[in-house]
Every structure is written in C-alpha cells, then in structure tokens.
Amino acid sequence: MLWTLAVILIVLWLLGVITSYTMRGFIHILLVIAIIVVLVRIIQGQAPF
C-alpha cells in the first residue's frame, strides 16, 4: 500500500515538474511526506513495501 502510494506520488510529481503545474507545491509536499514515511519505516526495521 505504501509502496503504491509512493509510486503514484512520484509519477504525479514528475508530471508536475514536466508541465510546470504543481498545484502550488502540493505535489512536492506529498512527495516529501511519502519519502519521510518510507525512511521512518526502514529505520524502524520494517519492510518499506
């Protein structure tokens, strides 16, 4: 579930960067949150997927 969310956010972020339409930085914020969640899960010893 988390892996799917991270992939979707990365794709949306790339689309936003390519088209220069990022919904006022909202996609970038979601991407950063997804990366932080994955890193926290790795640090806690859980599988990030």
Contacts in CASP RR format, 6 or more apart in sequence:
PFRMAT RR
TARGET T0000
AUTHOR 0000-0000-0000
METHOD contacts of the structure
MODEL  1
MLWTLAVILIVLWLLGVITSYTMRGFIHILLVIAIIVVLVRIIQGQAPF
2 34 0 8 1.000
2 37 0 8 1.000
2 38 0 8 1.000
2 41 0 8 1.000
2 48 0 8 1.000
2 49 0 8 1.000
3 48 0 8 1.000
3 49 0 8 1.000
5 34 0 8 1.000
6 34 0 8 1.000
6 35 0 8 1.000
6 37 0 8 1.000
6 38 0 8 1.000
9 27 0 8 1.000
9 30 0 8 1.000
9 31 0 8 1.000
9 34 0 8 1.000
10 31 0 8 1.000
10 34 0 8 1.000
12 27 0 8 1.000
12 30 0 8 1.000
13 22 0 8 1.000
13 27 0 8 1.000
13 28 0 8 1.000
13 30 0 8 1.000
13 31 0 8 1.000
16 22 0 8 1.000
16 27 0 8 1.000
22 28 0 8 1.000
38 48 0 8 1.000
41 47 0 8 1.000
41 48 0 8 1.000
42 48 0 8 1.000
END
